[in-house]
Amino acid sequence: MKNLLYILLFLSLSTLSYSQDIRNGSGSYIGKIDSDGSVRNGSGSYIGKIESDGSVRNGSGSYIGKIESDGSVRNGSGSYIGKIESDGSVRNGSGSYIGKVESDGSIRNGSGSYIGKAQNTNKHHSGALFFFFDLIK
């Protein structure tokens, strides 16, 4: 589930207008973001939501963080935990490179290995969900 959430985060800075499927490194469907921002796992169960203002909530509705318009990611306490760069690169709170979402939606870890794909992606939403929020295990 963590991988799906990370992938979904790269889909965050703009309002979603269509559903976005998420696939793992083997190409298997592991979840999606619905057009209203609802995050669903591979079985279709609701596990969270990305609000239009970038706020991220878990399946119980609890606020767990936010993706700012500049790509900065904050946890539920408001602490800075990382950033999604305009080129899709993801950096943790210390500034270390931890991964990237490519322009085609491919998601790579810090070593460059392919670990999944988000279709019809907004890099900021999927990156934030994939690398920072623990909705998907």
Secondary structure, DSSP 8 states (H G I E B T S, - for coil): -HHHHHHHHET-SS---S-EEEEETTS-EEEEE-TTSEEEETT--EEEEE-TTSEEEETT--EEEEE-TTSEEEETTS-EEEEE-TTSEEEETTS-EEEEE-TTSEEEETT--EEEEETT--HHHHHHHHHT--S--
